[in-house]
Amino acid sequence: MSHLGPGTTVKGELRSGEDLTVDGRIEGPIWCEGAAVIVGPTAHVLGDVIARDITVFGHTEGQLIATDVVDVRAHATVTGHVMSRRFILDEAARFEGRAEPQHLDAALRVAQYRRQKREAAAEDA
């Protein structure tokens, strides 16, 4: 499991092949396909999160795309769309957006297309 502490700020795309806990600030997408992402209580994520499981204790702004479950815990704040097979929302959490489980496959394809396009642009630069 990887951990980004509360004093860490990342600007850009973050990829991990293993479970990831974020307690700092991330400005950009997080790719953790096949693994879990935990957004800790001190974390602020500005960007999409793509993972197998996503658990939010802190703040996220962007799409949450999980092949299994998105779990938004008490006192968390989520702004954006949620696309997952299962969505758990604690009654003490704040959620502004839409949950669209029917669009999960399309959202994954779009996210992967955008990532490939960014990678191709980076190689050309």
N, C-alpha and C positions, 0 to 999 in steps of 0.2 A: 504494500500500500504506500502510495506517495502522499506527502503532506506539504501544503503551502501555508506557512504560518501567517499570523495576523499582520506582521510587518512587511509582507510581500505584496508588490504590485507588478502585474504582468500586463503589458500592452501588446496584443497580437494573438495569434492562434496558439492554443495550448493543446497538446496531444499526450495521451497517456494510454499505455497498453494494460495498465493495472488499475485497481481501485484508487480513487483520488479523493482526498479531503482538502477543501479550500477554506481557509480562514482569513485570507487576505482579499485584495481587490484584483479582479480580472476584467480587462477591457478587451473583449474579443471572444471568439467562439472557443468552446471546450469540446474536444473530441475524445471520448472515452468508450468507444464501441466495444461491446462485450464485457464491460466492467461497470462499476458503480461510481457515482459522483455524490459526495456529501458536501453541501454548501453549509458551512458552519455558521454559528450565530453571529460571528463578527465579520462574515464574508459579504462582499458586494460584487455580484457578477453582472456585467453589462455586455451581454452577448448571448448567443444561442448555446445551449448545452445539449449534446447528443451523447447518450449513454444507454446502457442496459437498464439501470436503475438510477433514479435521481431522488435524493432526499434533501429537502430545503429546510434549514433552521434560520437562515439569514435572509438576504435580499437578492432577488434576481430580476433582471429586465431583459426580456428576449424570449425566444421560443425554448421550451423544454420538450425535447423529443427523446422518449425512452421506449425501447423495444419491450419492456416489461411494465415498470411502475414508476409513477411520479408521486412522491409522498411529501406534502407540504405540512410541516408541523406547526404547533402553536407559536404565535408571535413572529412567524416568518412573513415576508412580503414578496409576492410574485406578481409581476406585471408582464403580461404577454400571453401567447398561446401555449397550451399544453396539449401534446399529442402523445398518447401512450395507450397501451392496452388497459391499464388500470390507473385510476387517479384517486388519491386519498387526500382529502382536504380537512384539516383540523378546524373546528368551529372558531378557534381563537386566532386563526391565520387570516391574512389579508390577501385576497386574490382579485386582481383586475385583469380580465382577459376572457378567453374562451377555452373550454376543453373540447377538443375535437378528435376523439379516438378514431373516427372513420377516416381521417386524413393522415394517419401514421405512415403508411407506406409511401404516399406521395411526398410527405414532408422529408422522409429519409432520402428519397431520390433527389429532391431539390437540394438538400443540404450537401449531399455527396457531389452533385454537379457543380455547385458553387465552390466547394473545396478544390475540385479538379481544375476549375477555371482559374482560381487564385494561384494554384501551384504552377500552372502553365504560364501565367503572366510573370511569376517570379523567376522562372527559368529563362524567359525571354529578356528579362531586364539585365 
